[in-house]
Amino acid sequence: MNRTLPVIIFAFSTTIVIAQKNKTVIKGRLVDILQKQQLDNATISLINAKDSSLIGFTRTDAEGRFVIVGVNAG
């Protein structure tokens, strides 16, 4: 697992979509490129870079997909 973590970080892609009232929806899919498998039931956390506070979190579904909704833009 320790060897795959850096690979996982580079392997998952996110898509940011601007929603109404300056809220953002973050969507993506988490994939282990060494095993060529999606990562199901993994925790995705969005952390504020300034103070390390938790902005949002979710878990991936059976296909490695995730969505974090209601995040302030910027």
C-alpha distances in whole Angstrom, upper triangle without the diagonal:
4,5,5,6,10,10,10,12,15,14,16,19,22,25,28,31,34,35,38,39,37,34,31,29,25,24,21,18,14,13,10,13,11,11,14,14,14,12,14,15,13,15,16,18,21,22,25,25,28,28,24,25,24,26,24,21,20,18,17,19,19,19,17,20,20,24,25,28,31,30,32,33,32
4,6,6,8,10,10,12,14,15,16,20,22,26,28,31,34,36,39,40,37,34,31,29,26,25,22,20,16,15,12,14,13,14,17,17,17,15,17,18,15,16,17,18,21,21,24,23,26,26,22,24,23,25,24,22,22,20,19,22,22,22,19,22,22,25,25,29,31,30,32,32,31
4,6,7,8,9,11,13,13,15,19,22,25,28,31,34,36,40,40,38,35,32,30,26,25,22,19,16,14,11,12,10,12,15,15,16,15,18,19,16,18,18,20,22,23,26,24,28,28,24,27,25,27,26,24,23,21,20,23,22,22,19,22,23,26,26,30,33,31,33,33,32
4,6,5,6,9,10,10,12,16,18,22,25,28,31,33,36,38,35,32,29,27,23,21,18,16,12,10,7,9,7,9,11,12,13,12,15,16,13,15,16,18,20,21,24,23,27,27,24,25,24,25,24,21,20,18,17,19,19,18,15,18,19,22,23,27,30,28,31,30,30
4,5,5,6,9,10,11,14,17,20,22,26,29,31,34,35,32,29,26,24,21,20,17,15,11,11,9,11,11,12,14,14,13,12,15,15,12,13,13,14,17,17,20,20,23,23,20,22,20,22,20,18,18,16,16,19,19,18,15,17,18,20,21,25,27,25,27,27,26
4,5,5,7,9,11,14,16,20,22,25,28,30,34,35,32,29,26,24,21,20,17,16,12,12,10,11,11,14,15,15,15,14,17,18,15,15,15,16,17,18,20,19,22,23,20,22,21,22,21,20,20,19,18,21,21,20,17,19,19,21,22,25,28,25,27,27,25
4,5,5,6,9,12,15,19,21,25,28,30,34,35,32,30,26,24,20,19,16,14,11,9,7,7,8,10,11,12,13,12,16,18,15,16,15,17,18,20,22,21,25,26,23,25,23,24,23,21,20,19,17,20,20,18,15,17,18,21,22,25,28,26,28,27,26
4,5,5,6,10,12,16,19,22,25,27,31,32,29,27,23,21,17,16,12,10,7,6,5,7,9,10,11,11,10,9,13,14,11,12,12,14,16,17,20,20,24,24,21,22,21,21,19,17,17,15,13,16,16,15,12,14,14,17,18,22,25,23,26,25,24
4,6,6,9,11,14,17,20,23,25,29,30,27,24,21,19,16,15,12,11,8,9,9,10,12,14,14,14,13,12,15,16,12,13,11,12,13,14,17,16,20,21,18,20,18,19,18,16,16,15,14,17,18,17,13,14,14,16,17,20,23,21,23,22,21
4,6,8,11,14,16,20,23,26,29,31,27,25,22,20,16,15,12,11,10,9,9,9,12,14,13,14,13,14,17,18,15,16,14,15,16,17,19,18,22,23,21,23,21,21,20,19,19,18,16,19,20,18,15,15,16,18,19,22,24,22,24,23,22
4,6,10,13,16,20,23,25,29,31,28,26,22,20,16,14,11,9,7,6,7,6,10,11,10,11,10,11,14,16,14,15,14,16,17,19,21,21,25,26,23,24,22,22,21,19,18,17,14,17,17,14,12,13,14,17,18,21,24,23,25,24,23
4,7,10,13,16,20,22,26,27,25,22,18,16,12,10,7,6,4,6,8,9,12,13,12,11,9,10,12,14,12,13,11,13,14,16,19,19,23,24,21,22,20,19,17,15,15,14,11,14,15,12,9,10,10,13,14,18,21,19,22,21,21
4,7,10,13,17,19,23,25,22,20,16,14,10,8,5,6,7,9,11,12,15,17,14,14,12,13,15,16,14,15,12,14,14,17,19,19,23,24,22,22,20,19,17,16,15,15,13,15,16,14,11,10,10,12,14,16,19,18,20,18,18
4,7,10,13,15,19,21,18,16,12,10,7,5,4,7,9,11,15,15,19,20,18,17,14,14,16,17,15,14,11,13,12,15,17,17,21,22,20,20,18,16,15,14,14,14,13,15,17,15,12,10,9,9,11,13,16,14,16,15,15
4,6,10,12,16,18,16,14,10,8,6,5,6,9,12,14,18,19,22,23,21,20,17,17,18,19,18,17,14,15,14,17,18,19,22,24,22,22,19,17,15,15,15,16,15,16,19,16,14,11,10,9,11,12,14,13,15,13,14
4,7,9,13,15,12,10,7,6,5,6,9,12,15,18,21,22,26,26,24,23,20,20,21,21,19,18,15,15,13,15,16,17,20,22,21,20,18,15,14,15,15,17,16,18,21,19,17,14,12,10,10,10,12,10,12,10,11
4,6,10,12,10,9,6,5,7,8,11,15,18,21,24,25,29,29,27,25,22,23,23,23,22,21,17,17,15,18,18,20,22,24,23,22,20,17,16,17,17,19,18,20,22,20,19,15,13,11,11,10,11,11,12,10,12
4,7,9,7,6,5,6,9,11,14,18,21,24,27,28,32,33,30,29,26,26,26,26,24,23,19,19,16,19,18,20,22,24,23,22,20,16,16,18,19,21,21,22,26,24,22,19,16,13,12,10,10,10,10,8,10
4,7,6,5,5,7,10,12,16,19,22,26,29,30,34,34,32,30,27,27,26,26,25,23,20,20,17,20,20,22,24,25,24,23,20,17,16,18,18,21,21,22,25,24,23,19,17,13,12,9,8,9,10,9,13
4,6,6,8,10,13,16,19,23,26,29,33,34,38,38,36,34,30,30,29,29,28,26,23,22,20,22,21,24,25,26,26,24,22,18,18,20,21,24,24,25,28,27,26,22,20,16,15,11,9,11,10,10,14
4,5,9,12,15,18,22,25,28,31,34,36,40,40,38,36,32,32,31,30,29,27,24,22,20,21,20,23,23,24,25,22,21,17,17,20,22,25,26,27,31,30,28,25,22,18,16,12,10,10,9,9,13
4,7,10,13,16,20,23,26,29,32,34,37,38,36,34,31,30,30,29,28,25,22,20,17,18,17,19,20,22,22,20,19,15,16,19,20,24,25,26,30,29,27,23,20,17,14,12,9,9,6,6,9
4,7,10,13,17,20,23,26,29,31,34,35,33,31,28,27,26,25,24,21,18,17,14,16,15,18,19,20,20,18,16,12,13,15,17,20,21,23,26,25,23,20,17,13,11,8,5,5,5,5,9
4,6,10,13,17,19,23,26,27,31,31,29,28,24,24,23,23,21,19,16,15,12,15,14,17,19,20,19,18,15,12,11,14,15,18,18,20,24,22,20,17,14,10,8,6,6,5,6,5,9
4,6,10,14,16,20,23,25,28,28,26,24,21,20,20,19,18,17,14,14,12,15,16,18,20,21,20,18,16,12,11,12,12,15,15,16,20,19,17,13,10,7,6,5,6,7,9,9,12
4,7,10,13,16,19,21,25,25,23,21,18,17,17,17,16,14,11,11,10,13,14,16,19,20,18,17,15,12,10,10,11,13,12,15,18,16,14,11,8,6,5,6,9,8,11,10,12
4,7,10,13,17,19,22,22,20,18,15,15,15,15,14,13,11,12,12,15,17,19,22,23,21,20,17,15,12,12,11,12,10,12,15,13,11,7,6,4,7,9,12,12,14,14,16
4,7,10,13,15,18,18,16,15,11,12,12,14,12,12,10,12,12,16,18,20,23,24,21,21,18,17,14,13,11,11,9,11,13,11,8,6,5,7,9,12,15,15,17,17,18
4,6,10,12,15,15,13,11,8,8,10,12,11,12,10,13,15,18,21,22,25,26,23,23,20,19,16,14,12,11,8,9,11,8,5,4,6,9,12,15,18,18,21,20,21
4,7,9,12,12,11,9,6,6,8,10,8,10,9,12,14,17,20,21,25,25,22,22,20,19,17,14,12,10,7,10,11,8,5,6,8,11,13,17,20,19,22,22,23
4,6,9,9,7,6,4,6,9,12,10,13,12,16,18,20,23,24,28,28,25,26,23,23,20,18,16,13,10,12,11,9,7,9,11,15,17,21,24,23,26,26,26
4,6,6,6,5,6,7,10,13,11,14,14,17,19,22,25,25,29,29,26,27,24,25,22,20,18,15,13,14,14,12,10,13,15,18,20,24,27,26,29,28,28
4,6,5,7,8,10,14,17,15,18,17,20,22,24,27,27,30,31,28,29,27,27,25,23,21,19,16,17,16,14,12,15,17,20,23,26,29,28,31,30,30
4,5,8,11,12,15,18,16,19,19,22,24,26,29,29,32,33,30,31,29,30,28,25,23,21,18,20,18,16,15,18,20,24,26,29,32,31,34,33,33
4,5,9,10,13,16,15,18,19,23,25,27,30,30,34,34,31,32,30,30,28,25,23,20,17,18,16,14,13,17,19,23,25,29,32,31,34,34,34
4,7,10,13,16,16,19,19,22,24,27,30,30,34,35,31,32,30,30,27,24,22,19,16,16,14,12,12,15,18,21,24,27,31,30,33,32,33
4,6,9,13,13,16,17,20,23,25,29,29,33,33,30,30,28,28,25,22,19,16,13,13,11,9,9,12,15,19,22,25,29,28,31,31,31
4,6,10,10,13,14,17,20,23,26,27,31,31,27,28,25,24,21,18,16,13,9,9,8,6,5,8,11,15,18,21,25,25,28,28,28
4,7,6,10,11,15,17,20,24,25,28,28,25,25,22,22,19,16,13,10,7,8,8,7,5,8,10,14,17,20,24,23,27,27,28
4,6,9,11,15,18,21,24,26,29,29,25,25,22,22,18,15,12,8,5,5,5,6,5,8,10,13,16,19,23,23,26,27,28
4,7,9,13,16,19,23,25,28,27,23,22,19,19,16,12,9,6,5,6,7,9,7,9,10,13,14,18,21,21,25,26,27
4,7,10,13,16,20,21,24,24,20,20,17,17,14,11,8,5,5,8,10,11,8,10,9,12,13,17,20,20,23,24,25
4,6,10,13,16,18,21,20,17,16,13,14,11,7,6,4,7,10,12,13,10,11,9,11,11,15,17,17,20,22,22
4,7,10,13,15,19,18,15,14,11,11,8,5,5,6,7,11,14,14,10,10,8,9,9,12,15,14,17,18,19
4,6,10,12,15,14,11,10,7,8,6,4,7,9,11,15,18,18,14,14,11,11,9,12,14,12,15,16,16
4,7,9,12,12,9,9,6,5,5,6,9,12,13,17,20,20,16,15,12,11,8,11,12,9,12,13,13
4,6,9,8,6,6,5,5,7,9,12,15,17,20,24,23,20,19,16,15,12,14,14,11,12,14,13
4,6,6,5,5,6,6,9,12,15,18,20,24,27,27,23,22,19,17,14,15,15,11,11,12,11
4,6,6,8,10,10,13,15,18,21,22,26,29,28,25,23,21,20,17,18,18,14,14,14,12
4,6,8,11,11,15,17,21,24,26,29,32,32,28,27,24,23,20,21,19,16,15,15,13
4,6,9,11,14,16,20,23,25,29,32,32,28,27,24,23,20,21,19,16,16,17,15
4,7,9,12,13,17,19,22,25,28,28,25,24,21,20,17,19,18,15,16,17,15
4,6,9,11,15,18,21,24,28,28,24,23,20,19,16,17,16,13,14,16,15
4,6,8,11,14,17,21,24,25,21,20,17,15,12,14,13,11,13,15,15
4,7,11,14,17,20,24,24,21,19,15,13,10,10,10,7,9,12,12
4,7,11,13,16,20,20,17,16,12,10,7,8,9,7,10,13,14
4,7,10,13,17,17,14,13,10,9,7,9,11,10,14,16,17
4,7,10,13,14,11,10,7,7,6,10,12,12,16,18,19
4,7,10,11,9,8,6,8,9,13,16,16,20,21,22
4,7,7,5,5,5,8,10,14,17,17,21,22,23
4,5,5,5,7,10,12,15,19,20,24,24,26
4,6,8,10,13,16,19,23,23,27,28,30
4,6,9,12,16,19,22,23,26,27,28
4,7,10,13,17,20,20,24,24,25
4,7,11,13,17,18,21,21,23
4,7,10,14,14,18,18,20
4,6,10,11,14,15,17
4,7,7,11,12,14
4,6,9,11,14
4,6,9,12
4,6,9
4,6
4
